[in-house]
Amino acid sequence: MKKWIITQTLKKILGSRKAIYTIAAILITILSDTLGMDAETAQTLVYSIMALVLGQSVADIRINSK
């Protein structure tokens, strides 16, 4: 039962664009030095992803309000 709950939770999270965008932003923040990215580029990417999350939130609100 516990395995099923974990599986269903992961499916729901990975089916969410906001979650995927957030995970990408976290990975960029953590791995930016390893990837050879300067701080400004990493910050620009994270800000862009934050805008995507905000835009997806607005889209979700509009879908749910109908």
N, C-alpha and C positions, 0 to 999 in steps of 0.2 A: 504494500500500500504506500509506504514511504517513497519507494522508487517511482511509483506512478505519479505521485504528487510532484516530485522533483522534475520528472520528465514533462508533465503538463505545464508547470511553471516556466521551465526553460523554453518550451515551445511558444508560450504566450509572450515571453520577454523577447525572444529572437524574432517574433512576428511583428514586433513594434518598431517602427522606423525611429521613433524617438530614442528607444533603448539602444539601437544599433549606432545611431549618431553619437550618443553619449559615450558608448564604449569606445568608439573611434577617437573621440576627443581625449579620453583618458589615456588611450594607447599612444596617441601623438605626444601628449604631455610627458609620459613616462619614457618613451623611446626616441624623443627628438634628438638627444645627444648621440645615441647609438646610430641613428639614421643620418647623422651629419647635418642636421638642420640647425640654422641659427635661431636664436630666441625669438626674433621678430617674425620669422616665417612661421614658426610653431604657433605663436600667439595669433597671427592672422588666420591660420587654419582653424584654430580652436574657436575664434570669434565667428568665423563663417559657419562652423558646425552649430554654434549656439543660435545663430540666426535660423538655420534649418530646423532646429528643435522648436524654436518659437513659432516659425511658420507652420510646422506640422501640428503644433498645439492649436493654433487658430483654425486650421483645417478640421481637426478633430472636433472642436467646439461647434463649428458650423454643421458638421455631419450629425452630431448628437442633438442639436437643437431642432432638427427637422422632424 
